[in-house]
Amino acid sequence: MAGSGARPAVSAGTVGKDSGGSRRETAEYIASILLGLRQSAHEAELPFLAYLISVALEEANEETQKAE
């Protein structure tokens, strides 16, 4: 996101801490961002980057399941 001007919906330092979010909520938030990033990578024909994002998405989804 460097130079794009894009900003996260909430500060990365507050997710799961000061905002009262749980571990599961934080993992869900990260997964939702990763879904969009993976789609962008696919559309831009960046297959390896899409793959790496998919790995991170899988990990976020696993953390969501563990936290329940």
N, C-alpha and C positions, 0 to 999 in steps of 0.2 A: 504494500500500500504506500510505500515511500513515494512521495511526489504526486500521488493521485488526488490528494485532498480528502480522501475518504476517511471517515472516523467511525470507530465502533459505536454501537448503540449505548454502551455503558463503558466506564473505565475498566480496563483489564484488571486493575488493582482492587476494584470493588466487587467483582463477580465472586460470589461464594463467601465473602467476608462481611464487609460493612453493610452490604445491601440485604443481608439476611438470607441469601441464596444458599441452597444446600449443594452438596457435592453432585447430586443427580441433576439439579437444575443447571449447574455450571456445565456439566458434560452435555446436557441437552442444548444449551446455548451455543457451545462450541460446535456441536454436530450441525446445528442449523446454519452456522456460518460456513462450515466446510462443504455442505451440500451446494451452496451457491458458488463457492470457489471451484469445486469439481466441475460443475456445469460450465463455468466460464473457461476453464482449462480445456474441456472437450470442444467447446465452440471455437476456441482459438487454435485448435489442432495441436495441443501440447500434451501428447499421450503420456509421457513419463511423469510430468507434473500432475496430471489427472490421477495417475496410479498412486503417486505418493500421497496425494490428498485423500484418496480412497483408503489408504492404510491408516491415516490419521482419523478418518471418519469411522472406520471399523473400531479403532481403539476407543474413541469417544462413545460409541454405541455400547461397547462392552462395559465401560465405566458406568454408563447409565443403568445397565442391568445389574451390576454389582451393588450400586448404591441403593437399590430398592429394598 
